[in-house]
C-alpha cells in the first residue's frame, strides 16, 4: 500500500514525468515502484488522471480553491489556482461560471484576484482564464502573449512552481 501511495504521489506531482520539475531520481524511483508492484506506469497514470479529471461533483468555488497558492504581485494578493486534467474541455465548458465565481472566492480569502490555469496534461499546455483587464495585463506581461478573448492558451506551461509563479509580472 505504501509503495502504491508513493508511486501515485510521484506520478501525480510530476504529471507522469511531463513536468519540468521531474528529476532523474523521480523517474528512477517510480520505475522501481512500478516494477515492484507489477504496474504499467502509462496505464496507471492514464487511469489516475482520468479519475482526477472528473470534477462534476465540485462547485465552481471549490474548483477555484482546490489546488491554489497565494502569491503577492505589485502589492496585490493573488490566488494562483491550477487544475490539472486530461479533459480540459469539461472545465472550459464551465468557464463562464468559474469566472463569475472568482470575485467571491477572492473576497472570501482577502485576495485581490484569482488566476485560474487549466492544465491540459496530455497536450502539455495551460489555459488561463481572463475575467478582467488586470488578469489580461498580467498574462500579456508575464507570458508574452496577446489576449483577445476571455482565455489564453499557454503552450508548454504545466508547472505553477517552475513556469507560472517565476514569470508573473
MDTraj code that builds the backbone (N, CA, C; nanometers):
import mdtraj as md
import numpy as np

residues = "UNK UNK UNK UNK UNK UNK UNK UNK UNK UNK UNK UNK UNK UNK UNK UNK UNK UNK UNK UNK UNK UNK UNK UNK UNK UNK UNK UNK UNK UNK UNK UNK UNK UNK UNK UNK UNK UNK UNK UNK UNK UNK UNK UNK UNK UNK UNK UNK UNK UNK UNK UNK UNK UNK UNK UNK UNK UNK UNK UNK UNK UNK UNK UNK UNK UNK UNK UNK UNK UNK UNK UNK UNK UNK UNK UNK UNK UNK UNK UNK UNK UNK UNK UNK UNK UNK UNK UNK UNK UNK UNK UNK UNK UNK UNK UNK UNK UNK UNK UNK UNK UNK UNK UNK UNK UNK UNK UNK UNK UNK UNK UNK UNK UNK UNK UNK UNK UNK UNK UNK UNK UNK UNK UNK UNK UNK UNK UNK UNK UNK UNK UNK UNK UNK UNK UNK UNK UNK UNK UNK UNK UNK UNK UNK UNK UNK UNK UNK UNK UNK UNK UNK UNK UNK UNK UNK UNK UNK UNK UNK UNK UNK UNK UNK UNK UNK UNK UNK UNK".split()
xyz = np.array([
    [0.0832, -0.1205, 0.0000],
    [0.0000, 0.0000, 0.0000],
    [0.0875, 0.1267, 0.0000],
    [0.1952, 0.1224, 0.0762],
    [0.2839, 0.2390, 0.0826],
    [0.3523, 0.2606, -0.0518],
    [0.3966, 0.1514, -0.1149],
    [0.4584, 0.1650, -0.2471],
    [0.3589, 0.2231, -0.3479],
    [0.2351, 0.1791, -0.3398],
    [0.1309, 0.2307, -0.4304],
    [0.1057, 0.3785, -0.4072],
    [0.1017, 0.4176, -0.2809],
    [0.0818, 0.5591, -0.2478],
    [0.1993, 0.6430, -0.2973],
    [0.3190, 0.5898, -0.2797],
    [0.4382, 0.6631, -0.3251],
    [0.4363, 0.6801, -0.4771],
    [0.4042, 0.5731, -0.5489],
    [0.4000, 0.5801, -0.6946],
    [0.2935, 0.6799, -0.7405],
    [0.1788, 0.6755, -0.6775],
    [0.0703, 0.7678, -0.7115],
    [0.1136, 0.9118, -0.6902],
    [0.1772, 0.9392, -0.5793],
    [0.2225, 1.0759, -0.5497],
    [0.3242, 1.1250, -0.6518],
    [0.4189, 1.0412, -0.6856],
    [0.5218, 1.0817, -0.7817],
    [0.4585, 1.1089, -0.9176],
    [0.3760, 1.0166, -0.9652],
    [0.3147, 1.0342, -1.0974],
    [0.2231, 1.1550, -1.1013],
    [0.1497, 1.1792, -0.9936],
    [0.0602, 1.2945, -0.9883],
    [0.1392, 1.4240, -0.9869],
    [0.2365, 1.4320, -0.8992],
    [0.3139, 1.5551, -0.8854],
    [0.3974, 1.5849, -1.0093],
    [0.4460, 1.4821, -1.0747],
    [0.5336, 1.5001, -1.1911],
    [0.4567, 1.4884, -1.3226],
    [0.3238, 1.4774, -1.3149],
    [0.2400, 1.4633, -1.4351],
    [0.2926, 1.3530, -1.5268],
    [0.3210, 1.2391, -1.4664],
    [0.3786, 1.1248, -1.5380],
    [0.5038, 1.1663, -1.6157],
    [0.5894, 1.2384, -1.5476],
    [0.7206, 1.2818, -1.5972],
    [0.7127, 1.3943, -1.7003],
    [0.5958, 1.4572, -1.7185],
    [0.5824, 1.5676, -1.8137],
    [0.6228, 1.7020, -1.7526],
    [0.6218, 1.7112, -1.6217],
    [0.6512, 1.8370, -1.5536],
    [0.8001, 1.8691, -1.5602],
    [0.8326, 1.9973, -1.5750],
    [0.9742, 2.0353, -1.5735],
    [1.0380, 2.0185, -1.4359],
    [0.9574, 1.9893, -1.3357],
    [1.0131, 1.9646, -1.2024],
    [1.0596, 1.8204, -1.1858],
    [1.0342, 1.7351, -1.2840],
    [1.0728, 1.5941, -1.2773],
    [1.2254, 1.5802, -1.2786],
    [1.2744, 1.4974, -1.1887],
    [1.4184, 1.4685, -1.1856],
    [1.4421, 1.3241, -1.2294],
    [1.5661, 1.2940, -1.2594],
    [1.6033, 1.1566, -1.2949],
    [1.5736, 1.0635, -1.1772],
    [1.5922, 1.1136, -1.0563],
    [1.5649, 1.0325, -0.9373],
    [1.4153, 1.0004, -0.9266],
    [1.3292, 1.0992, -0.9557],
    [1.1837, 1.0746, -0.9539],
    [1.1484, 0.9601, -1.0481],
    [1.2002, 0.9670, -1.1693],
    [1.1719, 0.8652, -1.2701],
    [1.2236, 0.7286, -1.2240],
    [1.3458, 0.7255, -1.1715],
    [1.4067, 0.6006, -1.1255],
    [1.3232, 0.5365, -1.0150],
    [1.2834, 0.6182, -0.9153],
    [1.2039, 0.5650, -0.8034],
    [1.0686, 0.5147, -0.8539],
    [1.0028, 0.5911, -0.9403],
    [0.8727, 0.5499, -0.9930],
    [0.8835, 0.4194, -1.0714],
    [0.9865, 0.4070, -1.1530],
    [1.0036, 0.2841, -1.2308],
    [1.0301, 0.1639, -1.1406],
    [1.1087, 0.1840, -1.0346],
    [1.1337, 0.0751, -0.9378],
    [1.0038, 0.0355, -0.8675],
    [0.9267, 0.1367, -0.8257],
    [0.7998, 0.1081, -0.7584],
    [0.7028, 0.0380, -0.8526],
    [0.6936, 0.0865, -0.9762],
    [0.6047, 0.0241, -1.0740],
    [0.6417, -0.1220, -1.0977],
    [0.7713, -0.1482, -1.1108],
    [0.8177, -0.2858, -1.1320],
    [0.7857, -0.3731, -1.0107],
    [0.8089, -0.3205, -0.8915],
    [0.7817, -0.3970, -0.7687],
    [0.6335, -0.4291, -0.7536],
    [0.5493, -0.3382, -0.8021],
    [0.4050, -0.3574, -0.7909],
    [0.3453, -0.4289, -0.9115],
    [0.4253, -0.4474, -1.0162],
    [0.3734, -0.5082, -1.1382],
    [0.2750, -0.4168, -1.2085],
    [0.3023, -0.2866, -1.2033],
    [0.2116, -0.1858, -1.2581],
    [0.2742, -0.1222, -1.3817],
    [0.1937, -0.1094, -1.4873],
    [0.2365, -0.0349, -1.6051],
    [0.2177, 0.1137, -1.5746],
    [0.3255, 0.1882, -1.5715],
    [0.3164, 0.3300, -1.5363],
    [0.2256, 0.4058, -1.6328],
    [0.2392, 0.3906, -1.7650],
    [0.1493, 0.4652, -1.8544],
    [0.0013, 0.4319, -1.8327],
    [-0.0302, 0.3032, -1.8152],
    [-0.1699, 0.2646, -1.7939],
    [-0.2217, 0.3183, -1.6607],
    [-0.1412, 0.3039, -1.5565],
    [-0.1825, 0.3517, -1.4242],
    [-0.2007, 0.5033, -1.4238],
    [-0.1076, 0.5749, -1.4849],
    [-0.1183, 0.7211, -1.4909],
    [-0.2435, 0.7630, -1.5664],
    [-0.2744, 0.6948, -1.6762],
    [-0.3961, 0.7273, -1.7519],
    [-0.5197, 0.7088, -1.6656],
    [-0.5280, 0.5978, -1.5944],
    [-0.6422, 0.5739, -1.5046],
    [-0.6495, 0.6811, -1.3960],
    [-0.5350, 0.7125, -1.3396],
    [-0.5287, 0.8105, -1.2310],
    [-0.5741, 0.9481, -1.2797],
    [-0.5217, 0.9935, -1.3949],
    [-0.5573, 1.1256, -1.4453],
    [-0.7021, 1.1315, -1.4932],
    [-0.7531, 1.0212, -1.5441],
    [-0.8941, 1.0168, -1.5838],
    [-0.9834, 1.0348, -1.4617],
    [-0.9510, 0.9659, -1.3537],
    [-1.0289, 0.9802, -1.2295],
    [-1.0178, 1.1218, -1.1749],
    [-0.8989, 1.1785, -1.1791],
    [-0.8754, 1.3140, -1.1285],
    [-0.9495, 1.4188, -1.2112],
    [-0.9762, 1.3876, -1.3367],
    [-1.0394, 1.4828, -1.4271],
    [-1.1906, 1.4911, -1.4095],
    [-1.2487, 1.3994, -1.3339],
    [-1.3937, 1.4055, -1.3102],
    [-1.4212, 1.5047, -1.1984],
    [-1.4577, 1.6262, -1.2378],
    [-1.4822, 1.7334, -1.1412],
    [-1.6309, 1.7680, -1.1313],
    [-1.7144, 1.6790, -1.1810],
    [-1.8578, 1.7072, -1.1882],
    [-1.9222, 1.7319, -1.0524],
    [-1.8656, 1.6781, -0.9461],
    [-1.9276, 1.6949, -0.8142],
    [-1.8775, 1.8183, -0.7391],
    [-1.7879, 1.8954, -0.7996],
    [-1.7315, 2.0121, -0.7323],
    [-1.7978, 2.1412, -0.7781],
    [-1.8212, 2.2309, -0.6829],
    [-1.8747, 2.3632, -0.7163],
    [-1.7660, 2.4451, -0.7847],
    [-1.8068, 2.5530, -0.8492],
    [-1.7092, 2.6405, -0.9146],
    [-1.6122, 2.6982, -0.8120],
    [-1.6637, 2.7401, -0.6976],
    [-1.5779, 2.7952, -0.5923],
    [-1.4783, 2.6907, -0.5433],
    [-1.5231, 2.5672, -0.5268],
    [-1.4334, 2.4604, -0.4807],
    [-1.3221, 2.4360, -0.5830],
    [-1.3559, 2.4420, -0.7108],
    [-1.2540, 2.4229, -0.8144],
    [-1.1502, 2.5351, -0.8119],
    [-1.1950, 2.6567, -0.7876],
    [-1.1030, 2.7702, -0.7826],
    [-1.0063, 2.7605, -0.6645],
    [-1.0484, 2.6937, -0.5590],
    [-0.9669, 2.6817, -0.4375],
    [-0.8905, 2.5493, -0.4288],
    [-0.9271, 2.4527, -0.5105],
    [-0.8806, 2.3148, -0.4957],
    [-0.7279, 2.3015, -0.4883],
    [-0.6587, 2.3572, -0.5812],
    [-0.5122, 2.3474, -0.5831],
    [-0.4594, 2.4881, -0.6089],
    [-0.4457, 2.5633, -0.5026],
    [-0.4065, 2.7031, -0.5209],
    [-0.3037, 2.7454, -0.4166],
    [-0.2294, 2.8462, -0.4550],
    [-0.1277, 2.9048, -0.3672],
    [-0.1436, 3.0553, -0.3707],
    [-0.1142, 3.1193, -0.2583],
    [-0.1177, 3.2649, -0.2544],
    [0.0139, 3.3203, -0.3050],
    [0.0056, 3.4336, -0.3722],
    [0.1236, 3.4975, -0.4293],
    [0.0984, 3.6475, -0.4307],
    [0.1992, 3.7244, -0.3957],
    [0.1846, 3.8693, -0.3977],
    [0.2549, 3.9262, -0.5202],
    [0.1854, 4.0139, -0.5902],
    [0.2385, 4.0773, -0.7107],
    [0.2022, 4.2249, -0.7073],
    [0.3033, 4.3092, -0.7038],
    [0.2816, 4.4548, -0.7014],
    [0.1864, 4.4977, -0.5894],
    [0.2027, 4.4367, -0.4719],
    [0.1201, 4.4735, -0.3580],
    [-0.0207, 4.4166, -0.3609],
    [-0.0503, 4.3321, -0.4570],
    [-0.1825, 4.2687, -0.4670],
    [-0.1687, 4.1206, -0.4326],
    [-0.2585, 4.0714, -0.3498],
    [-0.2580, 3.9300, -0.3141],
    [-0.3346, 3.8522, -0.4201],
    [-0.2681, 3.7537, -0.4784],
    [-0.3298, 3.6698, -0.5810],
    [-0.3430, 3.5279, -0.5294],
    [-0.4487, 3.4612, -0.5711],
    [-0.4624, 3.3173, -0.5523],
    [-0.4345, 3.2587, -0.6898],
    [-0.3267, 3.1808, -0.7007],
    [-0.2898, 3.1192, -0.8270],
    [-0.3367, 2.9738, -0.8221],
    [-0.4425, 2.9458, -0.8976],
    [-0.5066, 2.8147, -0.8955],
    [-0.4730, 2.7364, -1.0211],
    [-0.4528, 2.6055, -1.0031],
    [-0.4198, 2.5167, -1.1138],
    [-0.5099, 2.3939, -1.1058],
    [-0.5720, 2.3617, -1.2179],
    [-0.6480, 2.2375, -1.2281],
    [-0.5841, 2.1540, -1.3380],
    [-0.5292, 2.0397, -1.3012],
    [-0.4658, 1.9504, -1.3976],
    [-0.5681, 1.8478, -1.4425],
    [-0.5788, 1.8291, -1.5747],
    [-0.6832, 1.7433, -1.6277],
    [-0.6427, 1.6821, -1.7608],
    [-0.7041, 1.5687, -1.7915],
    [-0.6912, 1.5113, -1.9249],
    [-0.8132, 1.5473, -2.0089],
    [-0.9076, 1.6175, -1.9481],
    [-1.0312, 1.6569, -2.0168],
    [-1.0552, 1.8064, -1.9967],
    [-0.9690, 1.8919, -2.0539],
    [-0.9839, 2.0355, -2.0297],
    [-1.1157, 2.0942, -2.0780],
    [-1.1753, 2.0343, -2.1793],
    [-1.3000, 2.0903, -2.2325],
    [-1.4111, 2.0871, -2.1277],
    [-1.4085, 1.9880, -2.0399],
    [-1.5092, 1.9809, -1.9327],
    [-1.5020, 2.1073, -1.8470],
    [-1.3812, 2.1494, -1.8151],
    [-1.3636, 2.2719, -1.7356],
    [-1.3905, 2.3968, -1.8198],
    [-1.3468, 2.3951, -1.9445],
    [-1.3698, 2.5113, -2.0307],
    [-1.5187, 2.5320, -2.0575],
    [-1.5966, 2.4245, -2.0538],
    [-1.7420, 2.4378, -2.0674],
    [-1.8024, 2.5103, -1.9480],
    [-1.7300, 2.5135, -1.8373],
    [-1.7748, 2.5829, -1.7151],
    [-1.7069, 2.7190, -1.6996],
    [-1.6385, 2.7645, -1.8036],
    [-1.5566, 2.8860, -1.7965],
    [-1.6354, 3.0065, -1.7465],
    [-1.7539, 3.0313, -1.8005],
    [-1.8319, 3.1486, -1.7592],
    [-1.8666, 3.1411, -1.6104],
    [-1.9056, 3.0244, -1.5644],
    [-1.9411, 3.0084, -1.4227],
    [-1.8179, 3.0208, -1.3333],
    [-1.7063, 2.9655, -1.3766],
    [-1.5826, 2.9783, -1.2989],
    [-1.5425, 3.1249, -1.2869],
    [-1.5478, 3.1991, -1.3972],
    [-1.5093, 3.3398, -1.3928],
    [-1.6077, 3.4207, -1.3085],
    [-1.7347, 3.3841, -1.3121],
    [-1.8334, 3.4542, -1.2298],
    [-1.8094, 3.4309, -1.0808],
    [-1.7511, 3.3158, -1.0462],
    [-1.7255, 3.2826, -0.9057],
    [-1.5966, 3.3460, -0.8524],
    [-1.5117, 3.3945, -0.9390],
    [-1.3810, 3.4476, -0.8973],
    [-1.3919, 3.5615, -0.7962],
    [-1.4743, 3.6641, -0.8174],
    [-1.4774, 3.7743, -0.7197],
    [-1.5126, 3.7297, -0.5775],
    [-1.6094, 3.6402, -0.5645],
    [-1.6491, 3.5944, -0.4308],
    [-1.5394, 3.5107, -0.3653],
    [-1.4741, 3.4258, -0.4434],
    [-1.3650, 3.3436, -0.3892],
    [-1.2494, 3.4330, -0.3464],
    [-1.2158, 3.5306, -0.4286],
    [-1.1077, 3.6231, -0.3937],
    [-1.1422, 3.6990, -0.2659],
    [-1.2626, 3.7523, -0.2584],
    [-1.3048, 3.8302, -0.1411],
    [-1.3041, 3.7447, -0.0148],
    [-1.3489, 3.6223, -0.0255],
    [-1.3537, 3.5316, 0.0895],
    [-1.2139, 3.5094, 0.1476],
    [-1.1139, 3.5079, 0.0615],
    [-0.9764, 3.4837, 0.1046],
    [-0.8988, 3.6115, 0.1319],
    [-0.9578, 3.7254, 0.1044],
    [-0.8857, 3.8505, 0.1191],
    [-0.7874, 3.8751, 0.0051],
    [-0.8071, 3.8058, -0.1058],
    [-0.7212, 3.8219, -0.2232],
    [-0.7822, 3.9256, -0.3164],
    [-0.6977, 3.9822, -0.4006],
    [-0.7459, 4.0775, -0.4998],
    [-0.7947, 4.0077, -0.6258],
    [-0.7296, 3.8976, -0.6606],
    [-0.7608, 3.8255, -0.7837],
    [-0.7356, 3.6764, -0.7675],
    [-0.8002, 3.5998, -0.8552],
    [-0.7709, 3.4579, -0.8689],
    [-0.7266, 3.4366, -1.0134],
    [-0.6092, 3.3794, -1.0296],
    [-0.5619, 3.3409, -1.1625],
    [-0.5861, 3.1917, -1.1753],
    [-0.6756, 3.1529, -1.2667],
    [-0.7128, 3.0128, -1.2837],
    [-0.6484, 2.9562, -1.4097],
    [-0.5584, 2.8585, -1.3905],
    [-0.4917, 2.7897, -1.5003],
    [-0.5490, 2.6487, -1.5118],
    [-0.6005, 2.6149, -1.6287],
    [-0.6478, 2.4796, -1.6564],
    [-0.5366, 2.4111, -1.7349],
    [-0.4708, 2.3149, -1.6702],
    [-0.3560, 2.2480, -1.7309],
    [-0.4026, 2.1209, -1.8017],
    [-0.3795, 2.1181, -1.9315],
    [-0.4091, 2.0026, -2.0153],
    [-0.2855, 1.9124, -2.0102],
    [-0.2942, 1.8065, -1.9318],
    [-0.1806, 1.7178, -1.9085],
    [-0.1323, 1.6534, -2.0382],
    [-0.2252, 1.6063, -2.1201],
    [-0.1873, 1.5316, -2.2398],
    [-0.1247, 1.6200, -2.3470],
    [-0.1778, 1.7413, -2.3637],
    [-0.1244, 1.8319, -2.4658],
    [-0.0180, 1.9265, -2.4112],
    [0.0115, 1.9134, -2.2829],
    [0.1158, 1.9917, -2.2164],
    [0.1020, 2.1414, -2.2442],
    [-0.0131, 2.1940, -2.2019],
    [-0.0391, 2.3369, -2.2144],
    [-0.1393, 2.3785, -2.1081],
    [-0.1411, 2.5080, -2.0807],
    [-0.2361, 2.5611, -1.9825],
    [-0.3236, 2.6656, -2.0504],
    [-0.4467, 2.6734, -2.0050],
    [-0.5365, 2.7797, -2.0475],
    [-0.5613, 2.8668, -1.9252],
    [-0.5285, 2.9938, -1.9368],
    [-0.5523, 3.0900, -1.8294],
    [-0.6835, 3.1614, -1.8576],
    [-0.7740, 3.1597, -1.7599],
    [-0.8996, 3.2321, -1.7742],
    [-0.8727, 3.3808, -1.7548],
    [-0.9364, 3.4638, -1.8359],
    [-0.9139, 3.6083, -1.8335],
    [-1.0466, 3.6770, -1.7977],
    [-1.0737, 3.6934, -1.6680],
    [-1.2013, 3.7519, -1.6274],
    [-1.2055, 3.9047, -1.6309],
    [-1.0879, 3.9703, -1.6396],
    [-1.0877, 4.1170, -1.6333],
    [-0.9576, 4.1730, -1.6914],
    [-0.9489, 4.3054, -1.6987],
    [-0.8327, 4.3708, -1.7581],
    [-0.7043, 4.3488, -1.6784],
    [-0.7143, 4.3411, -1.5450],
    [-0.5941, 4.3189, -1.4648],
    [-0.5290, 4.1852, -1.5017],
    [-0.6078, 4.0786, -1.5058],
    [-0.5544, 3.9468, -1.5390],
    [-0.5035, 3.9460, -1.6834],
    [-0.5714, 4.0180, -1.7711],
    [-0.5255, 4.0294, -1.9100],
    [-0.3850, 4.0915, -1.9146],
    [-0.3645, 4.1994, -1.8391],
    [-0.2329, 4.2657, -1.8365],
    [-0.1258, 4.1733, -1.7784],
    [-0.1594, 4.1036, -1.6710],
    [-0.0643, 4.0094, -1.6103],
    [-0.0274, 3.9011, -1.7113],
    [-0.1254, 3.8466, -1.7816],
    [-0.0992, 3.7415, -1.8805],
    [-0.0086, 3.7920, -1.9913],
    [-0.0369, 3.9099, -2.0417],
    [0.0416, 3.9633, -2.1528],
    [0.1855, 3.9940, -2.1104],
    [0.2024, 4.0554, -1.9925],
    [0.3378, 4.0871, -1.9445],
    [0.4155, 3.9611, -1.9080],
    [0.3480, 3.8676, -1.8436],
    [0.4160, 3.7503, -1.7899],
    [0.4510, 3.6468, -1.8956],
    [0.3618, 3.6256, -1.9882],
    [0.3797, 3.5164, -2.0845],
    [0.4075, 3.5634, -2.2267],
    [0.4135, 3.6949, -2.2469],
    [0.4454, 3.7471, -2.3791],
    [0.3424, 3.7129, -2.4848],
    [0.2159, 3.7118, -2.4456],
    [0.1075, 3.6783, -2.5379],
    [0.0174, 3.7998, -2.5588],
    [-0.0620, 3.7945, -2.6611],
    [-0.1663, 3.8938, -2.6818],
    [-0.2985, 3.8253, -2.6512],
    [-0.3738, 3.8822, -2.5598],
    [-0.5013, 3.8234, -2.5194],
    [-0.6133, 3.8960, -2.5923],
    [-0.6965, 3.8188, -2.6629],
    [-0.8063, 3.8786, -2.7376],
    [-0.9433, 3.8345, -2.6884],
    [-0.9488, 3.7400, -2.5983],
    [-1.0777, 3.6908, -2.5503],
    [-1.0766, 3.6710, -2.4001],
    [-1.1575, 3.5757, -2.3553],
    [-1.1700, 3.5522, -2.2112],
    [-1.0822, 3.4368, -2.1627],
    [-0.9887, 3.3940, -2.2481],
    [-0.8901, 3.2941, -2.2069],
    [-0.7732, 3.3003, -2.3042],
    [-0.6608, 3.2430, -2.2606],
    [-0.5428, 3.2370, -2.3469],
    [-0.4726, 3.1039, -2.3229],
    [-0.4333, 3.0388, -2.4315],
    [-0.3628, 2.9112, -2.4240],
    [-0.2132, 2.9385, -2.4163],
    [-0.1478, 2.8704, -2.3232],
    [-0.0043, 2.8866, -2.2993],
    [0.0657, 2.7533, -2.3261],
    [0.1147, 2.7327, -2.4490],
    [0.1794, 2.6058, -2.4832],
    [0.3012, 2.5788, -2.3944],
    [0.3137, 2.4526, -2.3525],
    [0.4289, 2.4109, -2.2737],
    [0.4209, 2.4437, -2.1258],
    [0.3220, 2.5183, -2.0841],
    [0.3103, 2.5570, -1.9432],
    [0.2299, 2.4510, -1.8677],
    [0.2963, 2.3845, -1.7715],
    [0.2291, 2.2832, -1.6905],
    [0.2617, 2.2941, -1.5415],
    [0.3616, 2.3725, -1.5061],
    [0.4083, 2.3773, -1.3674],
    [0.3920, 2.5168, -1.3063],
    [0.3121, 2.5239, -1.2008],
    [0.2982, 2.6508, -1.1285],
    [0.4338, 2.6912, -1.0699],
    [0.5034, 2.5947, -1.0122],
    [0.6294, 2.6216, -0.9422],
    [0.7396, 2.6721, -1.0363],
    [0.7528, 2.6120, -1.1532],
    [0.8642, 2.6459, -1.2429],
    [0.8259, 2.7379, -1.3585],
    [0.6983, 2.7358, -1.4022],
    [0.6633, 2.8070, -1.5247],
    [0.5599, 2.9164, -1.5070],
    [0.4956, 2.9233, -1.3927],
    [0.3933, 3.0263, -1.3708],
    [0.4419, 3.1283, -1.2701],
    [0.4598, 3.0874, -1.1460],
    [0.4996, 3.1810, -1.0400],
    [0.6268, 3.2609, -1.0753],
    [0.7322, 3.1961, -1.1250],
    [0.8548, 3.2716, -1.1513],
    [0.8413, 3.3808, -1.2579],
    [0.7431, 3.3703, -1.3469],
    [0.7326, 3.4672, -1.4555],
    [0.6252, 3.5736, -1.4328],
    [0.5472, 3.5616, -1.3268],
    [0.4382, 3.6579, -1.3060],
    [0.4931, 3.7993, -1.2865],
    [0.4346, 3.8926, -1.3617],
    [0.4721, 4.0326, -1.3505],
    [0.3563, 4.1221, -1.3887],
])
top = md.Topology()
chain = top.add_chain()
for i, resn in enumerate(residues, 1):
    res = top.add_residue(resn, chain, resSeq=i)
    for name in ("N", "CA", "C"):
        top.add_atom(name, md.element.get_by_symbol(name[0]), res)
traj = md.Trajectory(xyz[None], top)
